[in-house]
Amino acid sequence: MVAEPNFQSIHSRSKRTTTGPARQRGTKMAQLPRTRQMASSPSQNNNRRTGMWEGMLFVLVLLLQSTPHDAATSCPLLPNPFPFSKDMILHEFNASTETLFLDLTDIVYKFCNDQIYNASSTFGHFQLDLIQTQRKKVKDCPTDLMLASDRKMSLQASVDLEANNVLTIFQYVQGRYFLRLKACETEGPPCEVVSCSQPLDLVPDVPQNLRVCENGPGEVSAFDLQDVSQVLDFHSCSVMISAFVPLCTAYQSYAKAKVFTVEIDSPGEHCDLSIFLGDKPKDNTTIDVNFCNKSDHDLCNATIIGRRVQYGVLRHHLYDLSRNSSYCLFYQLDNPHCQPRGESSSIPCFFHTQSVSCNQLEASPWSLVNEPMFIGIVTLTLLVSLGLLMWTVIQCSKKKPETPIQQPIKKPPRSLTEDDLEHISRLPSQEIVLVYFPDTKRFKELNRKFRNWLVTLDVNDVKDIYDEKCSEEVLKDPESWVRKTLGGPEKRIILVCSRLAYECLITVKKGVASPKFTESDPHFGLLTRSIQYLDREMKGNYRNLICVRYEDLKICNRQYSSEAFNIVPGTEYVLPQHLEDVYRWIHPRDPKPESWSETRYEVQELLLYMKKYRHHDDNMFTVTFSANGTAAHSPSDESADLT
């Protein structure tokens, strides 16, 4: 919690000022003598006594409002002052980060609960003040007027707390402090003091650097400029600045600093405090203070009079600096411990740099190109390009006209003969039957994406065996259902090769039990008889059957390819690169390239899901090591070797 510096009143810093309720009450009290003079004017002699009584009554009301005893009616049972102990208020001080955590739950609910939740209460919220003091004890809880006039106490930070959330953290905490609790009404007079705590000494790991906290201004110890301008910007430049400044307290991750930029008249003008305090406009930006590493600068390990001084790095950008102007930079650490000593009028924790201009940047090849030169280069390039284009047109016109160049048309799949092409083209309608096995849930979803694309290919129907409802009639006689679904000249069957499909085919050939993890599937009978039917009835039928396989999927690797199934050997369609071939197998005449274009929504969905599947954990190949040091595949990568 850092207080903003008031640079405009730098020459009158020693004069104490009051804010908030104290200032309002002080203004009313200052106006009181004038009110009394007006009451004793010749035109109102008859009302002198009435005016005096009113003035005395007004002063009495102000005194009653400013006393903590009456204000404590919000929490009458709370001791004043109360001990700064964990029995009364839960707190935790971190000496490394200089933070103080406070939990006022016990105070609020033990001493203030009845007044907060009373039906007639006008309570709004609490205000908690962290006050630094040089005294060992607090006898009377100070009001704002008393705090403003006491040089041994200073308000470091304030925070508003709701009754249902009384947790807070103060930063930059080091020294002797006490807490002041105020109660604020929803509408009405300002917040009134309830009670204060006894002081507590909080010692950090790293003490203050008084040479920085109390003195200033000073010049930045190190300064670095880097050009981050856009290429061919002839009117302005942008720079990244790194400034190394000493810190008032130990470096903290929450440290902030303010940057002020002032444009000056002459490039050689020295940047000092008089320029900052002048009437020129200043741009104000708050930046983070970065940790000073040893690799950043030698100052990160600097010592003064045998004592190590911590430095911070201020990195920020300045954009759109005019190339014809110079600038002064001023930095102010945003730290509440930056306070002048005694009656000093200096600005502590305040630093300035030498003047900054675009001419200080290192020359780059592009900086040598000015605006007229750039226009000339562009014009010359356009003229040379136009000349080459005209020469190309002239040379091409001298050649004899020939047959216009056409892009090569991809031929239909080699597995289809001319009779097959003629037969397919004469079919009045086609019905696609997609056969795949449920290796995983994601694999089933991937095949549904593939089916969605097949539906768009101008066919009569696309039947997905795994989506068929298992009625009692189908379960009683799955053999006849398979012959009816897969048989017929108009049926075009697409078998998706996978590990589970291959294992099922091998077990069917050997006449042994099928894989155990498929027996609980309600489609087990349909899938088993389907693969058996394809192996027995469709072998070598390239007109009605193709095998497809997904690329880069572990359950669809080469050992489960079309050659391994040996139903329609010699052909293999690998997705997604063979989507065009699948289309041409269904429609060998008059292809439509937009059907397999990546701009099509269904194709995009298929490609996107394949990409996600490839990077999923169950598709990654892993290796484990046994006790004897030999490598072995993990169980998730092992496939059944049933051949």
Phi, psi and omega per residue, in radians:
M1 nan 1.905 -2.978
V2 -2.073 2.336 3.104
A3 -1.488 2.416 -3.136
E4 -1.278 2.420 3.092
P5 -1.298 2.517 3.111
N6 -1.830 1.604 -3.067
F7 -1.301 -0.440 -3.093
Q8 -1.195 -0.481 3.133
S9 -1.856 0.599 -3.038
I10 -1.158 -0.571 -3.105
H11 -1.375 -0.209 3.110
S12 -2.110 0.616 -3.082
R13 -1.144 -0.518 -3.077
S14 -1.241 -0.293 3.126
K15 -1.417 2.207 3.138
R16 -1.341 2.409 3.087
T17 -2.140 2.697 3.132
T18 -2.047 2.650 -3.135
T19 -2.290 2.908 3.008
G20 1.165 -2.418 -3.067
P21 -1.047 -0.645 -3.105
A22 -1.111 -0.750 -3.132
R23 -1.131 -0.682 -3.134
Q24 -1.142 -0.787 3.138
R25 -1.163 -0.655 3.109
G26 -1.115 -0.637 3.122
T27 -1.142 -0.738 3.137
K28 -1.145 -0.696 3.141
M29 -1.203 -0.590 3.112
A30 -1.212 -0.482 -3.135
Q31 -1.450 -0.191 -3.061
L32 -1.089 -0.831 3.125
P33 -1.020 -0.699 3.113
R34 -1.070 -0.696 3.114
T35 -1.096 -0.694 3.141
R36 -1.206 -0.614 3.078
Q37 -1.133 -0.739 3.119
M38 -1.080 -0.587 3.137
A39 -1.236 -0.428 -3.103
S40 -1.763 0.290 3.109
S41 -1.243 2.787 -3.100
P42 -1.014 -0.516 -3.094
S43 -1.321 -0.159 -3.091
Q44 -2.322 0.656 -3.130
N45 -1.130 -0.536 -3.093
N46 -1.229 -0.325 -3.085
N47 -1.889 0.382 -3.067
R48 -1.110 -0.809 -3.091
R49 -1.128 -0.694 3.121
T50 -1.090 -0.730 3.122
G51 -1.127 -0.672 3.134
M52 -1.124 -0.773 3.119
W53 -1.108 -0.682 3.113
E54 -1.128 -0.704 3.121
G55 -1.120 -0.749 3.131
M56 -1.141 -0.666 3.104
L57 -1.136 -0.686 3.133
F58 -1.118 -0.743 3.108
V59 -1.118 -0.675 3.137
L60 -1.121 -0.708 3.119
V61 -1.124 -0.722 3.123
L62 -1.095 -0.734 -3.138
L63 -1.138 -0.664 3.120
L64 -1.162 -0.637 -3.140
Q65 -1.230 -0.521 -3.061
S66 -1.528 -0.119 -3.115
T67 -1.568 2.386 -3.115
P68 -1.239 -0.358 -3.080
H69 -1.119 -0.840 3.141
D70 -1.232 -0.603 -3.141
A71 -1.150 -0.386 -3.079
A72 -1.293 0.046 3.119
T73 -1.129 -0.301 3.066
S74 -1.172 -0.604 3.102
C75 -2.397 1.296 -3.003
P76 -1.171 -0.399 -3.094
L77 -1.516 -0.142 -3.087
L78 -1.335 2.185 3.121
P79 -1.070 2.631 3.139
N80 -2.414 1.820 0.037
P81 -1.468 2.777 3.108
F82 -1.809 2.667 -3.097
P83 -1.213 2.450 3.097
F84 -1.529 1.258 -3.086
S85 -2.326 2.821 -3.109
K86 -1.228 -0.327 3.039
D87 -1.198 -0.538 -3.120
M88 -1.686 -0.810 -3.100
I89 -2.397 2.138 -3.127
L90 -1.258 2.154 -3.138
H91 -2.534 2.736 3.131
E92 -2.577 2.142 -3.124
F93 -1.855 2.250 3.085
N94 -1.805 1.892 -3.073
A95 -1.216 -0.366 3.140
S96 -1.400 -0.828 -3.113
T97 -1.602 -0.072 3.126
E98 1.000 0.755 3.118
T99 -2.076 2.534 3.137
L100 -2.126 2.008 3.095
F101 -1.624 2.340 -3.109
L102 -2.253 2.442 3.072
D103 -2.278 1.906 -3.075
L104 -1.658 0.331 -3.070
T105 -1.045 -0.774 -3.113
D106 -1.097 -0.728 -3.127
I107 -1.139 -0.817 -3.047
V108 -1.136 -0.804 -3.021
Y109 -1.528 -0.244 3.068
K110 -1.612 -0.623 -2.994
F111 -2.010 -0.314 -3.029
C112 -2.155 0.064 -2.990
N113 -1.116 -0.791 -3.082
D114 -1.138 -0.696 -3.102
Q115 -1.267 -0.554 -3.119
I116 -1.230 -0.795 -3.022
Y117 -1.731 0.249 3.042
N118 -1.195 2.448 -3.076
A119 -1.067 -0.574 -3.109
S120 -1.612 0.069 -3.090
S121 -1.313 2.492 3.057
T122 -1.895 0.384 -3.110
F123 -1.077 2.392 3.121
G124 -1.940 -1.035 3.138
H125 -2.827 3.014 3.075
F126 -1.757 2.687 2.952
Q127 -2.152 2.167 -3.114
L128 -1.930 2.181 -3.126
D129 -1.931 2.378 3.023
L130 -1.787 1.988 -3.011
I131 -2.036 2.207 3.074
Q132 -1.541 2.421 -3.047
T133 -2.475 2.748 3.039
Q134 -1.798 -0.101 -3.134
R135 -1.491 2.647 -3.135
K136 -1.480 -0.391 3.140
K137 -2.410 2.705 3.077
V138 -1.980 1.952 3.140
K139 -1.448 -0.907 -3.142
D140 -2.086 2.366 3.124
C141 -1.202 2.061 -3.010
P142 -1.306 2.497 2.968
T143 -1.451 3.103 3.124
D144 -1.113 -0.642 3.108
L145 -1.127 -0.755 3.132
M146 -1.158 -0.678 -3.132
L147 -1.160 -0.663 -3.104
A148 -1.216 -0.457 -3.086
S149 -1.730 -0.032 -3.094
D150 -1.810 2.061 -3.098
R151 -1.386 -0.167 3.134
K152 -1.656 0.071 3.101
M153 -2.382 2.563 3.087
S154 -2.638 2.431 3.117
L155 -1.380 2.083 -3.128
Q156 -1.621 -0.701 -3.094
A157 -2.778 2.669 3.076
S158 -2.355 2.645 3.126
V159 -2.591 2.477 3.064
D160 -1.592 2.361 -3.092
L161 -2.234 2.296 3.009
E162 -1.388 2.745 -3.077
A163 -1.135 -0.492 -3.130
N164 -1.640 0.071 3.117
N165 -2.596 1.578 -3.044
V166 -1.974 0.671 3.071
L167 -1.873 2.432 3.125
T168 -2.745 2.864 3.123
I169 -2.330 2.257 3.021
F170 -1.787 2.513 -3.115
Q171 -1.970 2.891 -3.115
Y172 0.967 0.801 -3.087
V173 -1.683 1.998 3.002
Q174 -2.799 2.165 -3.099
G175 2.294 -2.710 -3.133
R176 -1.876 2.223 -3.043
Y177 -2.361 2.744 2.860
F178 -2.406 2.790 -3.092
L179 -1.794 2.525 3.056
R180 -2.179 2.164 -3.103
L181 -1.828 2.264 3.108
K182 -2.091 2.604 3.039
A183 -1.920 2.317 -3.082
C184 -2.096 2.361 3.112
E185 -1.544 2.760 -3.141
T186 -1.080 -0.758 3.079
E187 -2.498 2.419 3.111
G188 2.384 -2.539 -3.064
P189 -1.202 2.923 3.123
P190 -1.108 3.032 -3.135
C191 -1.102 2.435 -3.111
E192 -1.988 2.534 -3.105
V193 -1.181 2.300 3.096
V194 -1.729 -0.947 -3.101
S195 -2.910 2.887 3.086
C196 -2.242 2.827 3.087
S197 -1.752 2.919 2.999
Q198 -1.316 2.704 -3.126
P199 -1.142 2.705 3.101
L200 -2.463 2.297 3.127
D201 -1.509 2.210 3.126
L202 -2.144 1.931 -3.022
V203 -1.849 2.135 3.128
P204 -1.442 3.016 3.105
D205 -1.221 -0.631 -3.115
V206 -2.072 2.117 -3.119
P207 -1.297 3.011 3.135
Q208 -1.165 2.658 2.987
N209 -1.715 1.620 -3.021
L210 -1.095 -0.442 3.121
R211 -1.139 -0.396 3.103
V212 -1.751 -0.706 -3.039
C213 -1.179 -0.514 -3.030
E214 -1.983 -0.149 -3.071
N215 -2.089 2.806 3.100
G216 2.758 3.038 -0.079
P217 -1.392 2.933 3.111
G218 -2.420 2.937 -3.127
E219 -1.619 2.548 -3.134
V220 -1.061 2.362 -3.041
S221 -1.235 -0.635 3.139
A222 -2.521 2.642 -2.985
F223 -2.600 2.348 -3.088
D224 -2.496 2.372 3.131
L225 -2.057 2.404 3.034
Q226 -2.274 2.358 -3.098
D227 -1.393 2.130 3.066
V228 -2.167 0.483 -3.107
S229 -1.247 2.675 3.021
Q230 -1.243 2.614 -3.120
V231 -1.142 2.380 3.055
L232 1.100 0.700 2.979
D233 -1.716 1.852 -2.992
F234 -1.565 -0.172 -3.025
H235 -1.916 -0.385 -3.090
S236 -2.548 2.958 3.082
C237 -2.436 2.832 3.100
S238 -2.296 2.439 -3.081
V239 -2.309 2.648 2.948
M240 -1.870 2.218 -3.012
I241 -1.967 2.383 3.020
S242 -2.122 2.079 3.136
A243 -2.126 2.363 -3.127
F244 -1.870 2.051 -3.074
V245 -2.211 2.536 3.052
P246 -1.247 2.619 -3.065
L247 -1.817 2.562 3.115
C248 -1.238 -0.738 3.108
T249 -2.188 3.127 3.140
A250 -1.040 2.608 -3.130
Y251 -1.094 2.347 3.081
Q252 -2.253 2.609 -3.108
S253 -1.147 -0.380 -3.127
Y254 -1.624 0.130 -3.086
A255 -1.140 2.417 3.137
K256 -2.249 2.833 3.050
A257 -2.591 2.697 3.113
K258 -1.859 2.441 3.141
V259 -2.005 2.258 3.110
F260 -2.061 2.255 3.123
T261 -1.971 2.193 -3.126
V262 -2.208 2.183 3.082
E263 -1.388 2.298 -3.113
I264 -1.942 2.914 -3.016
D265 -1.411 -0.801 -3.039
S266 -2.044 2.498 -3.107
P267 -1.079 -0.553 -3.073
G268 -1.530 0.063 -3.095
E269 -1.196 2.393 -3.101
H270 -1.398 2.381 -3.124
C271 -1.515 1.900 3.107
D272 -2.356 -3.054 -3.050
L273 -1.147 -0.534 -3.120
S274 -1.103 -0.597 3.102
I275 -1.178 -0.697 -3.132
F276 -1.171 -0.693 -3.109
L277 -1.412 -0.002 3.127
G278 -1.306 -3.014 -3.066
D279 -1.580 0.045 -3.111
K280 -1.246 2.539 -3.137
P281 -1.139 2.536 -3.115
K282 -2.185 2.313 3.034
D283 -1.598 2.251 -3.043
N284 -1.976 2.203 3.115
T285 -2.391 2.417 3.081
T286 -1.751 2.245 -3.106
I287 -2.226 2.906 3.083
D288 -1.447 2.625 3.005
V289 -1.696 2.090 -3.100
N290 -1.606 2.725 3.140
F291 -1.256 2.467 -3.111
C292 -1.611 1.848 3.121
N293 -1.484 2.769 3.117
K294 -1.074 -0.559 -3.123
S295 -1.313 -0.266 -3.115
D296 -1.309 -0.822 -3.052
H297 -2.880 2.738 3.100
D298 -1.149 -0.417 -3.125
L299 -1.129 -0.329 -3.104
C300 -1.122 -0.308 3.090
N301 -2.044 0.417 -3.055
A302 -1.273 2.653 3.064
T303 -2.309 2.547 3.088
I304 -2.200 2.076 -3.113
I305 0.958 0.820 3.076
G306 1.306 0.072 -3.115
R307 -2.045 2.295 -3.101
R308 -1.256 2.361 3.138
V309 -1.965 2.229 3.123
Q310 -1.455 2.375 3.112
Y311 -2.004 2.687 3.045
G312 -2.111 2.733 -3.133
V313 -1.922 2.166 3.095
L314 -1.825 1.897 3.132
R315 -1.979 2.230 3.124
H316 -2.754 2.991 -3.119
H317 -1.981 2.576 2.950
L318 -2.109 2.085 -3.059
Y319 -1.861 2.628 2.999
D320 0.974 0.844 3.002
L321 -1.367 2.321 3.136
S322 -1.174 2.370 -3.124
R323 -1.243 -0.217 -3.133
N324 -1.798 0.162 -3.066
S325 -2.220 2.869 3.046
S326 -2.175 2.759 -3.020
Y327 -2.410 2.622 2.990
C328 -1.921 2.428 3.123
L329 -1.978 2.356 3.106
F330 -2.209 2.420 -3.122
Y331 -2.116 2.411 3.086
Q332 -2.285 2.069 3.083
L333 -1.173 2.296 -3.130
D334 -1.561 1.342 -3.025
N335 -2.372 2.229 -3.095
P336 -1.187 -0.267 3.133
H337 -1.476 -0.030 3.074
C338 -1.394 1.533 -3.110
Q339 -2.266 2.413 3.119
P340 -1.196 2.696 -3.139
R341 -1.547 2.213 3.070
G342 1.084 -2.293 -3.100
E343 -1.636 0.280 -3.092
S344 -1.113 2.487 3.120
S345 -1.784 0.229 -3.128
S346 -1.349 2.889 3.103
I347 -1.862 1.814 -3.133
P348 -1.258 2.778 3.133
C349 0.989 0.578 -3.085
F350 -2.074 2.290 -3.055
F351 -2.373 2.684 3.084
H352 -2.374 2.807 -3.117
T353 -2.008 3.040 2.948
Q354 -1.282 2.921 -3.084
S355 -1.124 2.590 -3.105
V356 -2.074 2.359 3.078
S357 -2.580 2.875 -3.133
C358 -1.177 -0.395 -3.118
N359 -1.252 -0.269 3.139
Q360 -1.372 -0.229 -3.094
L361 -1.267 2.577 3.108
E362 -1.128 2.417 -3.101
A363 -1.220 2.302 3.074
S364 -2.010 2.858 3.127
P365 -0.955 -0.627 -3.125
W366 -1.285 -0.440 -3.127
S367 -1.217 -0.321 3.104
L368 -1.369 -0.203 -3.110
V369 -1.644 1.989 3.071
N370 -1.609 3.137 -3.035
E371 -1.134 -0.824 3.113
P372 -1.076 -0.691 3.135
M373 -1.120 -0.679 -3.139
F374 -1.133 -0.744 3.117
I375 -1.083 -0.702 3.122
G376 -1.120 -0.705 3.138
I377 -1.136 -0.762 3.136
V378 -1.107 -0.740 -3.137
T379 -1.111 -0.746 3.132
L380 -1.116 -0.713 3.126
T381 -1.089 -0.725 3.136
L382 -1.141 -0.700 3.137
L383 -1.148 -0.727 3.124
V384 -1.139 -0.713 3.123
S385 -1.128 -0.715 3.116
L386 -1.128 -0.677 3.103
G387 -1.128 -0.737 3.102
L388 -1.118 -0.656 3.118
L389 -1.134 -0.766 3.120
M390 -1.120 -0.684 3.120
W391 -1.121 -0.685 3.124
T392 -1.134 -0.726 3.122
V393 -1.125 -0.703 -3.139
I394 -1.146 -0.759 -3.131
Q395 -1.132 -0.676 -3.140
C396 -1.224 -0.543 -3.128
S397 -1.243 -0.368 3.128
K398 -1.320 -0.360 -3.126
K399 -1.360 2.696 3.091
K400 -1.232 2.496 3.102
P401 -1.131 2.366 -3.129
E402 -2.196 3.141 3.126
T403 -1.122 2.278 -3.130
P404 -0.994 2.501 -3.106
I405 -1.259 2.274 3.116
Q406 -2.101 2.536 3.079
Q407 -1.205 2.449 -3.128
P408 -1.083 2.372 3.126
I409 -1.624 2.218 -3.129
K410 -1.204 2.368 -3.099
K411 -1.392 2.772 3.061
P412 -1.094 2.870 -3.137
P413 -0.961 2.466 -3.110
R414 -1.162 -0.342 -3.115
S415 -1.261 -0.266 -3.117
L416 -1.666 2.212 3.071
T417 -1.462 3.056 3.117
E418 -1.111 -0.636 3.087
D419 -1.128 -0.679 3.109
D420 -1.114 -0.741 3.139
L421 -1.106 -0.720 -3.132
E422 -1.167 -0.696 -3.134
H423 -1.128 -0.784 -3.096
I424 -1.149 -0.709 -3.104
S425 -1.166 -0.407 -3.120
R426 -1.609 -0.081 3.125
L427 -1.131 2.255 3.115
P428 -1.184 -0.527 3.121
S429 -2.733 2.690 3.115
Q430 -2.172 2.527 3.094
E431 -2.153 2.059 -3.128
I432 -1.549 2.293 3.079
V433 -2.050 2.042 -3.123
L434 -1.719 2.068 -3.122
V435 -1.985 2.086 3.071
Y436 -2.596 2.802 -3.092
F437 -1.881 2.601 -3.070
P438 -1.472 1.204 3.114
D439 -1.016 -0.831 3.097
T440 -2.500 2.912 3.090
K441 -1.131 -0.661 3.131
R442 -1.200 -0.588 3.106
F443 -1.159 -0.668 3.068
K444 -1.103 -0.732 3.141
E445 -1.163 -0.625 3.102
L446 -1.101 -0.720 3.126
N447 -1.206 -0.508 3.053
R448 -1.170 -0.623 3.050
K449 -1.124 -0.684 3.096
F450 -1.132 -0.701 3.109
R451 -1.119 -0.672 3.116
N452 -1.043 -0.603 3.085
W453 -1.255 -0.676 -3.140
L454 -1.088 -0.562 -3.118
V455 -1.094 -0.465 -3.076
T456 -1.470 0.061 -2.987
L457 -1.686 0.462 3.040
D458 1.009 0.966 3.069
V459 -2.085 2.877 -3.081
N460 -1.219 -0.716 -3.100
D461 -2.835 2.650 3.038
V462 -2.166 1.968 -3.072
K463 -1.821 2.228 3.121
D464 -1.850 1.942 -3.067
I465 -1.013 -0.668 -3.053
Y466 -1.285 -0.260 3.093
D467 -1.666 -0.018 3.132
E468 -1.237 2.424 3.110
K469 -1.332 2.323 -3.099
C470 -1.512 1.493 3.101
S471 -1.338 2.955 -3.140
E472 -1.118 -0.611 -3.140
E473 -1.124 -0.713 3.132
V474 -1.197 -0.708 -3.116
L475 -1.186 -0.522 3.118
K476 -1.247 -0.670 -3.069
D477 -2.376 1.250 -3.127
P478 -1.191 -0.444 -3.117
E479 -1.094 -0.812 -3.131
S480 -1.197 -0.580 3.122
W481 -1.152 -0.660 3.136
V482 -1.179 -0.745 3.131
R483 -1.106 -0.686 -3.132
K484 -1.209 -0.625 -3.071
T485 -1.401 -0.677 -3.039
L486 -1.702 -0.277 -3.107
G487 -1.547 2.737 3.101
G488 2.039 2.526 -3.103
P489 -1.184 -0.421 -3.105
E490 -1.499 -0.064 -3.125
K491 -1.500 2.157 3.077
R492 -1.975 1.960 -2.970
I493 -1.787 2.317 3.080
I494 -2.054 1.990 3.135
L495 -1.737 2.148 3.114
V496 -1.573 2.033 -3.103
C497 -1.358 2.290 3.098
S498 -2.691 3.035 -3.100
R499 -1.117 -0.786 -3.098
L500 -1.161 -0.678 3.098
A501 -1.115 -0.697 -3.137
Y502 -1.178 -0.760 3.135
E503 -1.114 -0.659 3.120
C504 -1.155 -0.704 3.115
L505 -1.099 -0.725 -3.125
I506 -1.140 -0.739 -3.137
T507 -1.170 -0.594 3.095
V508 -1.152 -0.724 3.132
K509 -1.144 -0.675 -3.098
K510 -1.464 -0.222 3.139
G511 1.264 0.458 3.113
V512 -1.836 3.085 -3.099
A513 -1.146 2.519 3.129
S514 -1.271 2.921 3.120
P515 -0.928 2.334 -3.023
K516 -1.098 -0.553 -3.039
F517 -1.378 0.100 3.043
T518 -1.913 -0.162 -3.055
E519 -1.200 -0.456 3.124
S520 -1.404 -0.114 -3.124
D521 -1.378 2.305 -3.141
P522 -1.144 -0.335 3.119
H523 -1.615 0.206 -3.055
F524 -1.005 -0.792 -3.114
G525 -1.150 -0.742 -3.141
L526 -1.103 -0.774 -3.099
L527 -1.173 -0.739 3.139
T528 -1.095 -0.804 -3.131
R529 -1.256 -0.474 3.100
S530 -1.158 -0.838 -3.135
I531 -1.172 -0.572 3.088
Q532 -1.185 -0.691 3.140
Y533 -1.166 -0.751 -3.129
L534 -1.115 -0.708 -3.134
D535 -1.212 -0.549 -3.075
R536 -1.553 -0.723 -2.972
E537 -1.818 -0.391 -3.001
M538 -1.942 0.170 -3.102
K539 -1.107 2.198 3.139
G540 1.382 0.084 -3.131
N541 -1.543 1.421 -3.108
Y542 -1.273 -0.282 -3.128
R543 -1.292 -0.609 -3.023
N544 -1.991 -0.041 -3.050
L545 -2.493 2.354 2.960
I546 -2.355 2.743 3.065
C547 -1.982 2.301 3.101
V548 -2.093 2.746 -3.117
R549 -2.562 2.447 3.140
Y550 -1.507 2.394 -3.117
E551 -1.383 2.540 3.033
D552 1.101 0.475 3.016
L553 -1.946 2.339 -3.056
K554 -1.098 -0.630 -3.114
I555 -1.428 0.004 3.126
C556 -2.230 0.568 -3.100
N557 -1.307 -3.106 -2.953
R558 -1.125 -0.432 -3.137
Q559 -1.244 -0.177 3.069
Y560 -2.006 0.586 -3.090
S561 -1.435 -3.096 3.129
S562 -1.088 -0.563 3.125
E563 -1.138 -0.645 3.139
A564 -1.192 -0.647 3.119
F565 -1.252 -0.589 3.046
N566 1.003 0.652 3.055
I567 -1.726 -0.876 3.008
V568 -2.201 1.237 -3.061
P569 -1.173 2.804 3.097
G570 1.592 -0.186 3.106
T571 -2.298 2.504 3.094
E572 -2.653 2.284 3.118
Y573 -1.922 1.988 -3.121
V574 -1.800 2.179 -3.125
L575 -1.691 2.474 0.262
P576 -1.720 -0.060 -3.008
Q577 -1.212 -0.297 -3.121
H578 -1.845 0.469 3.069
L579 -1.090 -0.646 3.119
E580 -1.121 -0.692 3.138
D581 -1.162 -0.654 3.078
V582 -1.088 -0.734 3.115
Y583 -1.087 -0.764 -3.094
R584 -1.239 -0.411 3.033
W585 -1.223 -0.580 3.105
I586 -1.426 -0.743 -3.130
H587 -2.205 1.471 -3.097
P588 -1.241 -0.345 -3.142
R589 -1.838 2.553 3.053
D590 0.907 1.170 3.138
P591 -1.222 2.680 3.095
K592 -2.100 1.781 -3.072
P593 -1.021 -0.489 -3.129
E594 -1.144 -0.280 -3.104
S595 -1.222 -0.546 3.130
W596 -1.963 0.227 3.130
S597 -1.193 2.553 3.137
E598 -1.244 -0.185 3.062
T599 -1.399 -0.205 3.124
R600 -1.285 2.436 -3.043
Y601 -1.068 -0.788 -3.088
E602 -1.139 -0.612 3.103
V603 -1.200 -0.719 3.107
Q604 -1.062 -0.750 3.131
E605 -1.079 -0.727 3.135
L606 -1.124 -0.815 -3.122
L607 -1.129 -0.703 -3.129
L608 -1.137 -0.732 -3.125
Y609 -1.223 -0.633 3.068
M610 -1.090 -0.692 3.127
K611 -1.101 -0.751 3.114
K612 -1.123 -0.711 -3.123
Y613 -1.110 -0.696 -3.105
R614 -1.074 -0.592 -3.084
H615 -1.665 0.139 -3.142
H616 -1.416 2.741 -3.039
D617 -1.062 -0.703 -3.070
D618 -1.297 -0.003 3.078
N619 -1.889 0.062 -3.131
M620 -1.554 2.448 3.100
F621 -1.519 2.181 -3.121
T622 -2.124 2.743 -3.136
V623 -2.265 2.291 3.063
T624 -1.990 2.871 -3.093
F625 -2.151 2.330 3.134
S626 -1.444 3.077 -3.068
A627 -1.117 -0.540 -3.102
N628 -1.473 0.113 3.033
G629 1.593 -0.017 -3.138
T630 -1.530 2.591 -3.116
A631 -1.492 2.524 3.103
A632 -2.588 2.590 3.095
H633 -1.231 2.538 3.076
S634 -1.203 2.774 -3.090
P635 -1.028 -0.507 -3.113
S636 -1.218 -0.316 -3.107
D637 -1.696 -0.173 -3.074
E638 -1.357 2.404 3.084
S639 -1.986 2.600 -3.100
A640 -1.194 2.175 3.095
D641 -1.696 1.558 -3.056
L642 -1.786 0.073 -3.113
T643 -1.533 nan nan
